[in-house]
Amino acid sequence: MHKDHFFLNVYVRLLISLCISAFFLISPAWAQTERIMDFFSTVIINQDGSLLVTENITAWATGDQIRRGIVREFPTEYSSASGKKIRVGFSVVDVLRDGQPEPYHTKSMSNGVAIYMGDKDVLLAPGRYTYTITYTVTRQLGFFPEYDELYWNVNGNGWRLPLDRVRCRVHLPDQAPALSVVTYEGFMGSTASRSFSGGASIVELSSSRPYAPLEGLTIAISWPKGFATEPGRVAHVVHEHGMDMVMGAGLVLVFCYYLLAWVRVGRDPEKGVIVPLFSPPRAFPRPWCVCCPSCVLITRPLLPVSSIWLFKAPCVLKKSDPRSP
């Protein structure tokens, strides 16, 4: 009995020693892995339905992918419930690195905007950096008959780096109480979800595990109606069918242009009595009048006037014999 207990203690101690050794062997390598250490987003929902978002992104750079800075991709085109393409408003307010202003520029993507942070002439030394991005977003809320909702992808699914932790704090409009709170984790289209109790006007959420590249955290928070201003009917129609309206207006303008051009110069002149003239009118100068073989007066010069003036004398045109070749 004592002998078995002795061997059990030896096995346990050996297992603990192996775990500790593995931890110290793996920790330095993991500490040097380029990754997003913390992604913390604060979302303030205004009464007009717009969002003010501040993202604090702490990254560990080794010079592999993070050389001059980081890139934050933000989708601005979505599909509505009816299948229509919707384009949300997006505007960058400020970009900081470790509390100091950071150069940045934006670039259009197929479905949104990419924010490139960093100076192209400055290479970052390996280490830890915290980037702060502040931007505004419009047309992001969903307005339903019984409630309003924010469906929000916190960090986006475009990161090529692993993420240790993703957090989000949402301030509901005018201190509205949350009705339901749901989070979705994983790759794009994942249905793995967690539900939380509502009631609070400030909702704080966090990832349940580290994320691999291209994984993200999406939240869905609803609250009673009346706390955020719903767009009017006209604004809703423009929001849902804006592109169709622009295309339709363009087609109408093109049609009106061609109709006007046809009315002015495209219609045939009214038919009337044709009176032939066998001599040029006195109001026309001689170089501008040419008589063709069929004796029809042409009031437009067949040759440049300057070339006719080189003769310094009137030109006599004789009718040729129609039987001659």
Residue frames relative to the residue before (quaternion, step in Angstrom):
aa qw qx qy qz dx dy dz
M 1.0000 0.0000 0.0000 0.0000 0.00 0.00 0.00
H 0.6918 0.4511 -0.2750 0.4922 3.55 0.87 -0.99
K 0.6240 0.5482 -0.3419 0.4396 3.55 1.09 -0.70
D 0.6511 0.4975 -0.3171 0.4774 3.59 0.97 -0.81
H 0.6455 0.5155 -0.3260 0.4597 3.56 0.99 -0.77
F 0.6261 0.5433 -0.3344 0.4484 3.57 1.07 -0.74
F 0.6835 0.4785 -0.2879 0.4700 3.59 0.89 -0.93
L 0.6130 0.5441 -0.3506 0.4530 3.60 1.08 -0.67
N 0.6490 0.5052 -0.3170 0.4723 3.56 0.98 -0.80
V 0.6353 0.5253 -0.3327 0.4580 3.56 1.02 -0.80
Y 0.6605 0.5086 -0.3072 0.4590 3.59 0.92 -0.87
V 0.6521 0.5110 -0.3146 0.4634 3.57 0.95 -0.86
R 0.6699 0.4890 -0.3079 0.4662 3.57 0.88 -0.88
L 0.6402 0.5214 -0.3273 0.4595 3.58 1.01 -0.79
L 0.6502 0.5127 -0.3147 0.4640 3.59 0.99 -0.85
I 0.6511 0.5043 -0.3183 0.4696 3.57 0.96 -0.83
S 0.6423 0.5237 -0.3226 0.4572 3.59 0.99 -0.79
L 0.6560 0.5031 -0.3171 0.4648 3.57 0.99 -0.82
C 0.6446 0.5181 -0.3245 0.4591 3.61 0.99 -0.80
I 0.6600 0.4992 -0.3116 0.4670 3.57 0.96 -0.86
S 0.6459 0.5145 -0.3215 0.4634 3.59 0.98 -0.83
A 0.6555 0.5053 -0.3157 0.4640 3.57 0.94 -0.87
F 0.6312 0.5376 -0.3410 0.4429 3.57 1.01 -0.77
F 0.7045 0.4540 -0.2768 0.4700 3.58 0.86 -0.90
L 0.6375 0.5153 -0.3362 0.4636 3.57 1.14 -0.51
I 0.7165 0.4447 -0.2460 0.4778 3.56 1.01 -0.86
S 0.5985 0.6195 -0.3668 0.3515 3.61 0.95 -0.79
P 0.6716 0.4738 -0.3414 0.4560 3.69 0.75 -0.80
A 0.6572 0.4982 -0.3305 0.4589 3.60 0.94 -0.78
W 0.6675 0.4902 -0.3116 0.4660 3.60 0.96 -0.83
A 0.6293 0.5445 -0.3375 0.4400 3.57 1.06 -0.75
Q 0.7089 0.4364 -0.2563 0.4913 3.59 1.12 -0.57
T 0.4943 0.6565 -0.4403 0.3617 3.62 1.23 0.00
E 0.4207 -0.6968 0.5204 0.2583 3.55 -0.88 0.96
R 0.2220 0.7764 -0.5456 0.2243 3.57 -0.65 1.11
I 0.4800 -0.5823 0.5497 0.3582 3.51 -1.43 -0.01
M 0.2923 -0.7970 0.5068 0.1501 3.55 -0.45 1.21
D 0.7971 -0.0614 0.0749 0.5960 3.58 1.01 -0.79
F 0.0704 -0.7650 0.6400 0.0150 3.54 -0.96 0.97
F 0.0430 0.8132 -0.5732 0.0913 3.57 -0.34 1.27
S 0.0627 -0.8172 0.5723 -0.0268 3.57 -0.60 1.20
T 0.1337 -0.7593 0.6331 0.0694 3.54 -1.04 0.89
V 0.0828 -0.8050 0.5873 -0.0105 3.57 -0.65 1.17
I 0.0907 -0.7771 0.6225 0.0198 3.57 -0.74 1.13
I 0.2025 -0.7793 0.5855 0.0942 3.57 -0.64 1.16
N 0.2632 -0.7812 0.5506 0.1318 3.57 -0.58 1.16
Q 0.6432 -0.5447 0.3763 0.3847 3.56 -1.26 0.41
D 0.6598 0.5007 -0.3191 0.4605 3.61 1.14 -0.50
G 0.6083 -0.5928 0.3361 0.4069 3.59 1.28 0.11
S 0.5620 0.5895 -0.3994 0.4208 3.60 1.23 -0.09
L 0.3213 -0.7337 0.5693 0.1851 3.56 -1.31 0.38
L 0.1508 -0.7262 0.6613 0.1122 3.52 -1.19 0.73
V 0.0580 -0.8331 0.5483 -0.0445 3.56 -0.40 1.28
T 0.0490 -0.7655 0.6415 0.0137 3.54 -1.03 0.91
E 0.0837 -0.8049 0.5874 0.0020 3.56 -0.66 1.14
N 0.1239 -0.7550 0.6415 0.0560 3.55 -0.93 1.02
I 0.0369 -0.8186 0.5707 -0.0539 3.54 -0.37 1.32
T 0.1124 -0.7940 0.5969 0.0255 3.55 -0.53 1.23
A 0.0363 -0.8230 0.5648 -0.0485 3.54 -0.57 1.20
W 0.2749 -0.7029 0.6276 0.1907 3.52 -1.27 0.56
A 0.1330 -0.8225 0.5527 0.0170 3.57 -0.48 1.27
T 0.0974 -0.7884 0.6056 0.0453 3.54 -1.08 0.85
G 0.5916 -0.5828 0.3676 0.4186 3.59 1.27 -0.06
D 0.4850 0.6590 -0.4424 0.3670 3.58 1.26 0.09
Q 0.8000 0.0587 -0.0076 0.5970 3.58 0.55 -1.20
I 0.7047 0.3805 -0.2442 0.5467 3.58 1.08 -0.69
R 0.0473 0.8237 -0.5585 0.0862 3.58 -0.14 1.28
R 0.8023 0.1408 -0.0573 0.5772 3.56 0.86 -1.01
G 0.7710 -0.1883 0.1439 0.5911 3.57 1.23 -0.37
I 0.5271 -0.6108 0.4831 0.3401 3.53 -1.28 -0.34
V 0.3117 -0.7209 0.5898 0.1876 3.54 -1.34 0.32
R 0.1140 -0.7747 0.6203 0.0440 3.56 -0.87 1.03
E 0.1731 -0.7935 0.5797 0.0656 3.55 -0.63 1.18
F 0.0626 -0.8056 0.5890 -0.0125 3.54 -0.87 1.03
P 0.2935 -0.7608 0.5461 0.1917 3.64 -0.57 1.06
T 0.1410 -0.8007 0.5798 0.0531 3.56 -1.01 0.89
E 0.6941 0.4041 -0.2783 0.5267 3.61 1.24 0.04
Y 0.0007 -0.7924 0.6077 -0.0532 3.52 -0.85 1.06
S 0.3900 -0.6672 0.5703 0.2784 3.53 -1.35 0.12
S 0.3762 -0.7302 0.5278 0.2162 3.56 -0.85 1.01
A 0.7181 -0.4296 0.3146 0.4481 3.56 -1.31 0.03
S 0.6866 0.4651 -0.2782 0.4846 3.57 1.17 -0.59
G 0.5845 -0.6070 0.3597 0.4006 3.59 1.29 -0.01
K 0.5014 0.6551 -0.4263 0.3712 3.58 1.27 0.04
K 0.4673 -0.6570 0.5151 0.2911 3.54 -1.16 0.67
I 0.0927 -0.7903 0.6056 0.0119 3.57 -0.83 1.03
R 0.1646 -0.7794 0.6000 0.0736 3.54 -0.91 0.97
V 0.2479 -0.7857 0.5533 0.1229 3.58 -0.63 1.14
G 0.5075 -0.6345 0.4888 0.3178 3.54 -1.24 0.47
F 0.0031 0.7989 -0.5994 0.0486 3.57 -0.97 0.86
S 0.0975 0.7937 -0.5910 0.1057 3.59 -0.81 1.02
V 0.3468 -0.7378 0.5458 0.1938 3.58 -0.83 1.03
V 0.2645 -0.7731 0.5618 0.1293 3.57 -0.91 0.99
D 0.7985 -0.1442 0.1602 0.5621 3.58 0.79 -0.99
V 0.0957 -0.7606 0.6397 0.0564 3.56 -1.25 0.60
L 0.0276 -0.7961 0.6038 -0.0301 3.58 -0.84 1.06
R 0.1183 -0.7371 0.6533 0.1257 3.52 -1.36 0.37
D 0.8247 -0.0922 -0.0178 0.5577 3.54 -0.53 1.27
G 0.7492 -0.4333 0.2062 0.4565 3.55 0.98 0.93
Q 0.6803 0.4518 -0.2851 0.5018 3.60 1.26 -0.08
P 0.5996 -0.5746 0.3990 0.3888 3.62 -1.08 0.67
E 0.1555 -0.7969 0.5824 0.0392 3.54 -0.95 0.96
P 0.4658 -0.6559 0.5001 0.3206 3.64 -0.90 0.79
Y 0.0733 0.7829 -0.6145 0.0634 3.54 -1.12 0.71
H 0.0389 -0.7592 0.6454 0.0746 3.52 -1.34 0.22
T 0.3536 -0.7336 0.5465 0.1952 3.54 -1.20 0.57
K 0.1025 -0.7783 0.6184 0.0370 3.53 -1.21 0.61
S 0.4453 -0.7039 0.4886 0.2599 3.56 -0.88 0.95
M 0.1805 -0.7516 0.6266 0.0995 3.54 -1.14 0.80
S 0.7217 -0.4272 0.3064 0.4503 3.55 -1.29 -0.02
N 0.8211 0.1378 -0.0663 0.5500 3.60 1.03 -0.69
G 0.8224 0.1186 -0.0752 0.5513 3.59 1.12 0.43
V 0.5639 -0.5711 0.4871 0.3445 3.51 -1.27 -0.66
A 0.1891 -0.7522 0.6204 0.1163 3.56 -1.13 0.74
I 0.2176 -0.7636 0.5980 0.1093 3.57 -0.91 0.99
Y 0.1461 -0.7832 0.6022 0.0514 3.58 -0.60 1.19
M 0.1002 -0.8130 0.5735 0.0108 3.56 -0.56 1.22
G 0.6328 0.5164 -0.3993 0.4165 3.55 -0.91 0.95
D 0.4612 -0.6518 0.5326 0.2806 3.52 -1.34 0.40
K 0.4662 -0.7086 0.4541 0.2725 3.58 -0.76 1.04
D 0.7061 0.4518 -0.2606 0.4790 3.59 1.18 -0.48
V 0.6866 0.4430 -0.2689 0.5099 3.61 1.28 0.00
L 0.1897 -0.7632 0.6110 0.0908 3.56 -0.78 1.09
L 0.3970 -0.7324 0.5059 0.2238 3.57 -0.86 0.98
A 0.4242 -0.6597 0.5564 0.2743 3.53 -1.10 0.73
P 0.5977 -0.5611 0.4073 0.4025 3.62 -1.04 0.57
G 0.4289 0.6893 -0.5001 0.3015 3.55 -0.93 0.87
R 0.6204 -0.5413 0.4345 0.3651 3.52 -1.38 -0.24
Y 0.0035 -0.7894 0.6120 -0.0470 3.56 -0.91 1.00
T 0.1802 -0.7645 0.6111 0.0986 3.54 -1.15 0.74
Y 0.1397 -0.7840 0.6038 0.0345 3.54 -0.69 1.18
T 0.1412 -0.7755 0.6130 0.0534 3.54 -1.02 0.91
I 0.0445 -0.7931 0.6070 -0.0257 3.56 -0.68 1.16
T 0.0603 -0.7753 0.6286 0.0151 3.55 -0.90 0.99
Y 0.1367 0.7888 -0.5861 0.1244 3.57 -0.81 0.99
T 0.3489 -0.7097 0.5723 0.2168 3.54 -1.33 0.32
V 0.1174 -0.7769 0.6175 0.0364 3.53 -1.17 0.72
T 0.1108 -0.7775 0.6156 0.0653 3.58 -1.07 0.76
R 0.8060 0.2934 -0.2277 0.4609 3.56 -1.36 0.32
Q 0.4467 0.7133 -0.4333 0.3224 3.57 1.09 0.67
L 0.6415 0.5432 -0.3272 0.4317 3.59 1.17 -0.46
G 0.2981 -0.7190 0.5963 0.1963 3.52 -1.27 0.54
F 0.1588 -0.7896 0.5897 0.0592 3.57 -0.81 1.05
F 0.0420 -0.8119 0.5803 -0.0489 3.54 -0.57 1.25
P 0.7012 -0.4939 0.2849 0.4281 3.63 -1.14 0.39
E 0.8104 0.2869 -0.1388 0.4917 3.62 0.90 -0.81
Y 0.8048 0.0739 -0.0301 0.5882 3.62 1.18 -0.26
D 0.3311 -0.6808 0.6047 0.2476 3.53 -1.40 0.15
E 0.1406 -0.8248 0.5475 0.0126 3.56 -1.08 0.68
L 0.2000 -0.7139 0.6550 0.1458 3.49 -1.29 0.60
Y 0.0394 -0.7569 0.6523 -0.0090 3.55 -0.72 1.15
W 0.0728 0.8530 -0.4896 0.1656 3.54 -0.17 1.36
N 0.2743 -0.7199 0.6171 0.1602 3.55 -0.95 0.97
V 0.3660 -0.7964 0.4355 0.2053 3.56 -0.21 1.31
N 0.8389 0.1637 -0.0582 0.5158 3.60 0.57 -1.11
G 0.4735 -0.6613 0.4592 0.3572 3.61 1.21 -0.25
N 0.3850 -0.7334 0.5196 0.2095 3.54 -1.20 0.57
G 0.5300 0.6628 -0.3910 0.3562 3.57 1.16 0.48
W 0.4584 0.6976 -0.4554 0.3097 3.61 1.22 0.05
R 0.2931 -0.7554 0.5647 0.1567 3.57 -0.93 0.97
L 0.6515 0.4809 -0.3022 0.5029 3.57 1.32 0.10
P 0.5192 -0.6031 0.4805 0.3686 3.62 -1.15 0.43
L 0.2447 -0.7596 0.5882 0.1310 3.55 -1.21 0.55
D 0.3978 -0.7310 0.5059 0.2269 3.56 -0.76 1.05
R 0.8058 -0.0789 0.1145 0.5757 3.57 0.89 -0.98
V 0.1056 -0.7632 0.6358 0.0459 3.54 -1.13 0.81
R 0.0055 -0.8046 0.5925 -0.0404 3.57 -0.81 1.05
C 0.0695 -0.7935 0.6044 0.0179 3.53 -1.22 0.53
R 0.0744 -0.7584 0.6464 0.0384 3.55 -1.12 0.83
V 0.1009 -0.8132 0.5732 -0.0040 3.55 -0.65 1.19
H 0.1877 -0.7525 0.6246 0.0911 3.56 -0.90 1.04
L 0.2977 -0.7768 0.5298 0.1653 3.58 -0.45 1.20
P 0.6157 -0.5935 0.3633 0.3696 3.62 -1.10 0.62
D 0.8668 0.0018 -0.0245 0.4980 3.55 -1.02 0.94
Q 0.6151 -0.5996 0.3222 0.3978 3.56 1.05 0.92
A 0.1997 0.7927 -0.5436 0.1903 3.56 0.98 0.87
P 0.4229 -0.6940 0.5096 0.2828 3.63 -1.01 0.69
A 0.4669 -0.6771 0.4957 0.2792 3.55 -0.99 0.84
L 0.3303 -0.7379 0.5574 0.1890 3.54 -1.02 0.86
S 0.7885 -0.0649 0.0716 0.6074 3.58 0.88 -0.93
V 0.1124 -0.7749 0.6212 0.0319 3.53 -1.17 0.74
V 0.0701 0.7933 -0.5964 0.1004 3.58 -0.65 1.14
T 0.1277 -0.7746 0.6142 0.0801 3.57 -1.07 0.76
Y 0.1634 -0.7528 0.6318 0.0864 3.54 -1.24 0.67
E 0.0886 -0.8128 0.5757 0.0036 3.56 -0.87 0.99
G 0.6221 0.5625 -0.4126 0.3553 3.52 -1.22 0.57
F 0.7453 -0.3576 0.2987 0.4769 3.51 -1.26 -0.47
M 0.7094 -0.4434 0.3288 0.4382 3.54 -1.29 0.24
G 0.7961 0.2598 -0.2192 0.5008 3.55 -0.82 1.07
S 0.4477 0.6984 -0.4580 0.3195 3.59 1.24 -0.03
T 0.2679 -0.7704 0.5616 0.1392 3.58 -1.07 0.78
A 0.3994 0.7016 -0.4940 0.3229 3.61 1.25 0.19
S 0.0441 0.8389 -0.5316 0.1087 3.57 -0.45 1.22
R 0.1467 -0.7361 0.6510 0.1135 3.50 -1.41 0.32
S 0.2185 -0.7772 0.5794 0.1116 3.57 -1.03 0.81
F 0.1313 -0.7837 0.6058 0.0408 3.52 -1.14 0.80
S 0.5679 -0.5961 0.4478 0.3488 3.53 -1.24 0.48
G 0.3811 -0.7276 0.5288 0.2137 3.57 -1.14 0.68
G 0.3849 0.7453 -0.5085 0.1947 3.52 -1.25 -0.54
A 0.7085 0.4350 -0.2659 0.4880 3.60 1.04 -0.68
S 0.4257 -0.6921 0.5227 0.2580 3.55 -1.21 0.55
I 0.7091 0.2888 -0.2197 0.6046 3.58 1.30 -0.21
V 0.0993 -0.8171 0.5678 -0.0017 3.54 -0.52 1.21
E 0.0936 -0.7867 0.6099 0.0210 3.57 -0.83 1.06
L 0.0165 -0.8024 0.5937 -0.0582 3.54 -0.81 1.10
S 0.0768 -0.7948 0.6015 0.0221 3.55 -1.20 0.54
S 0.5743 -0.5750 0.4518 0.3681 3.55 -1.23 0.46
S 0.4438 -0.7065 0.4930 0.2465 3.54 -1.15 0.64
R 0.7894 0.0979 -0.0242 0.6055 3.58 1.29 -0.25
P 0.6031 -0.5132 0.4292 0.4343 3.60 -1.23 0.11
Y 0.3342 -0.7486 0.5442 0.1781 3.56 -1.15 0.65
A 0.4130 -0.6587 0.5717 0.2621 3.50 -1.20 0.69
P 0.6724 -0.4505 0.3563 0.4668 3.62 -1.20 0.17
L 0.8194 0.2249 -0.2240 0.4773 3.55 -1.15 0.88
E 0.5610 0.5475 -0.4180 0.4591 3.60 1.23 0.31
G 0.0406 -0.8238 0.5653 -0.0078 3.56 -1.14 0.58
L 0.4064 -0.6700 0.5698 0.2476 3.50 -1.45 0.12
T 0.0471 -0.7835 0.6196 -0.0099 3.57 -0.81 1.08
I 0.1496 -0.7982 0.5810 0.0543 3.57 -0.95 0.92
A 0.1034 -0.7556 0.6434 0.0668 3.55 -1.25 0.57
I 0.0436 0.8006 -0.5890 0.1009 3.57 -0.48 1.27
S 0.0919 -0.7944 0.5995 0.0331 3.58 -0.85 0.98
W 0.0588 -0.7744 0.6297 0.0160 3.55 -1.29 0.53
P 0.6528 -0.5265 0.3453 0.4213 3.65 -1.14 0.39
K 0.5697 -0.5953 0.4477 0.3473 3.53 -1.24 0.49
G 0.6724 0.5147 -0.3691 0.3830 3.55 -1.27 0.45
F 0.6474 0.5228 -0.3313 0.4447 3.61 1.21 -0.18
A 0.7492 0.2300 -0.1521 0.6022 3.59 1.22 -0.43
T 0.4833 -0.6850 0.4690 0.2779 3.55 -0.99 0.89
E 0.2901 -0.7602 0.5603 0.1549 3.53 -0.73 1.11
P 0.5210 -0.6376 0.4507 0.3447 3.62 -0.87 0.80
G 0.5390 -0.6256 0.4592 0.3276 3.58 -1.14 0.71
R 0.7203 -0.4500 0.3026 0.4325 3.52 -1.33 0.17
V 0.6472 0.5149 -0.3231 0.4599 3.57 0.98 -0.85
A 0.6672 0.4935 -0.2997 0.4706 3.56 0.92 -0.92
H 0.6363 0.5267 -0.3338 0.4542 3.58 1.04 -0.72
V 0.6474 0.5074 -0.3192 0.4707 3.58 0.98 -0.85
V 0.6517 0.5009 -0.3165 0.4735 3.58 0.96 -0.86
H 0.6403 0.5376 -0.3152 0.4490 3.55 1.03 -0.83
E 0.7370 0.4283 -0.2336 0.4678 3.57 0.86 -0.98
H 0.8197 0.2113 -0.0638 0.5285 3.60 0.96 -0.90
G 0.2137 0.8267 -0.5005 0.1428 3.57 1.15 0.53
M 0.6906 0.4763 -0.2901 0.4605 3.59 0.83 -0.95
D 0.6383 0.5167 -0.3346 0.4621 3.59 1.00 -0.75
M 0.6499 0.5151 -0.3184 0.4592 3.58 1.00 -0.77
V 0.6447 0.5117 -0.3256 0.4652 3.59 0.98 -0.79
M 0.6648 0.4933 -0.3058 0.4703 3.58 0.92 -0.86
G 0.6539 0.5123 -0.3159 0.4584 3.59 0.98 -0.79
A 0.6431 0.5132 -0.3192 0.4703 3.57 1.01 -0.81
G 0.6339 0.5302 -0.3326 0.4544 3.59 1.02 -0.72
L 0.6547 0.5027 -0.3143 0.4689 3.58 0.97 -0.82
V 0.6386 0.5203 -0.3287 0.4620 3.60 1.02 -0.77
L 0.6507 0.5127 -0.3191 0.4604 3.60 0.95 -0.83
V 0.6509 0.5027 -0.3207 0.4698 3.59 0.95 -0.82
F 0.6514 0.5115 -0.3202 0.4598 3.60 0.95 -0.83
C 0.6583 0.5041 -0.3135 0.4629 3.60 0.94 -0.86
Y 0.6327 0.5363 -0.3392 0.4439 3.59 0.99 -0.77
Y 0.7073 0.4465 -0.2733 0.4751 3.59 0.81 -0.96
L 0.6095 0.5376 -0.3579 0.4597 3.62 1.07 -0.59
L 0.6608 0.4954 -0.3049 0.4743 3.58 0.95 -0.87
A 0.6507 0.5094 -0.3197 0.4635 3.59 0.96 -0.83
W 0.6555 0.5019 -0.3213 0.4640 3.61 0.98 -0.73
V 0.6415 0.5251 -0.3291 0.4523 3.60 1.01 -0.79
R 0.7108 0.4717 -0.2659 0.4490 3.56 0.97 -0.86
V 0.8524 0.0878 -0.0014 0.5155 3.61 0.71 -0.96
G 0.6364 0.5869 -0.3335 0.3731 3.59 1.13 -0.26
R 0.6388 0.5423 -0.3448 0.4232 3.60 1.09 -0.53
D 0.5125 -0.6270 0.4927 0.3185 3.58 -1.12 0.68
P 0.5180 -0.6401 0.4584 0.3343 3.62 -1.04 0.71
E 0.6016 -0.5666 0.4198 0.3753 3.52 -1.21 0.52
K 0.4665 -0.6839 0.4889 0.2749 3.55 -1.01 0.84
G 0.0682 0.7886 -0.6068 0.0728 3.56 -1.08 0.83
V 0.6987 -0.4222 0.3486 0.4604 3.57 -1.29 -0.28
I 0.2254 -0.7700 0.5856 0.1159 3.57 -0.80 1.02
V 0.1022 -0.7900 0.6043 0.0144 3.58 -0.68 1.16
P 0.3038 -0.7657 0.5324 0.1948 3.62 -0.50 1.07
L 0.2350 -0.7401 0.6160 0.1329 3.56 -1.21 0.67
F 0.2151 -0.8006 0.5517 0.0920 3.54 -0.86 1.03
S 0.7436 0.2293 -0.1877 0.5994 3.57 1.29 0.16
P 0.5573 -0.6306 0.4141 0.3468 3.57 -1.03 0.70
P 0.5306 -0.6068 0.4757 0.3521 3.59 -1.06 0.61
R 0.5784 -0.6118 0.4143 0.3457 3.55 -1.12 0.68
A 0.6386 0.5584 -0.3404 0.4056 3.60 1.07 -0.59
F 0.6641 0.4864 -0.3098 0.4757 3.60 1.19 -0.34
P 0.4212 -0.6759 0.5304 0.2905 3.63 -0.91 0.80
R 0.6629 -0.5663 0.3339 0.3581 3.49 -1.17 0.70
P 0.6725 0.4970 -0.3426 0.4282 3.68 0.83 -0.78
W 0.6757 0.5068 -0.3045 0.4403 3.58 1.14 -0.47
C 0.6833 0.4483 -0.2844 0.5013 3.59 1.25 -0.07
V 0.0028 -0.7904 0.6104 -0.0522 3.55 -0.72 1.07
C 0.2153 -0.7696 0.5888 0.1215 3.57 -0.96 0.88
C 0.2745 -0.7734 0.5517 0.1489 3.54 -0.62 1.11
P 0.7104 -0.4734 0.2958 0.4287 3.65 -1.21 0.32
S 0.6875 0.4707 -0.3055 0.4610 3.61 1.07 -0.53
C 0.4849 -0.7080 0.4002 0.3217 3.60 1.36 0.28
V 0.4569 0.6322 -0.4882 0.3914 3.59 1.11 0.68
L 0.4080 -0.7323 0.4930 0.2328 3.55 -0.74 1.05
I 0.1334 -0.7696 0.6225 0.0489 3.56 -0.91 1.02
T 0.2402 -0.8086 0.5255 0.1111 3.58 -0.64 1.10
R 0.6325 0.4628 -0.3597 0.5064 3.60 1.19 0.30
P 0.4817 -0.6820 0.4535 0.3118 3.65 -0.80 0.87
L 0.3644 -0.7185 0.5509 0.2180 3.53 -1.05 0.80
L 0.7420 0.2423 -0.1596 0.6043 3.55 1.28 -0.37
P 0.6030 -0.5325 0.4162 0.4238 3.58 -1.12 0.38
V 0.5624 -0.6321 0.4201 0.3282 3.54 -1.00 0.87
S 0.6297 0.5532 -0.3478 0.4201 3.57 1.01 -0.79
S 0.6516 0.5079 -0.3318 0.4553 3.60 1.02 -0.71
I 0.6389 0.5039 -0.3369 0.4737 3.63 1.09 -0.59
W 0.6399 0.5363 -0.3284 0.4416 3.58 1.00 -0.74
L 0.5561 0.6183 -0.4004 0.3849 3.61 1.15 -0.39
F 0.6057 0.5662 -0.3689 0.4202 3.61 1.18 -0.44
K 0.2389 -0.8090 0.5010 0.1933 3.61 1.25 -0.45
A 0.7422 0.2741 -0.2107 0.5741 3.60 1.14 0.50
P 0.6028 -0.5654 0.4007 0.3955 3.54 -1.13 0.52
C 0.3382 -0.7166 0.5764 0.1996 3.50 -1.13 0.75
V 0.2278 -0.7688 0.5866 0.1138 3.55 -0.91 0.97
L 0.1348 -0.7840 0.6040 0.0485 3.52 -0.72 1.12
K 0.1466 -0.7912 0.5913 0.0531 3.57 -0.78 1.06
K 0.4812 -0.6550 0.5002 0.2987 3.48 -1.15 0.78
S 0.3532 -0.7545 0.5210 0.1859 3.53 -0.80 1.08
D 0.5768 -0.5796 0.4479 0.3618 3.49 -1.28 0.48
P 0.4236 -0.7314 0.4639 0.2651 3.62 -0.60 1.05
R 0.6388 0.5302 -0.3415 0.4406 3.57 1.19 -0.40
S 0.5692 0.5865 -0.3952 0.4194 3.60 1.23 -0.29
P 0.5507 -0.6261 0.4308 0.3452 3.58 -1.11 0.63
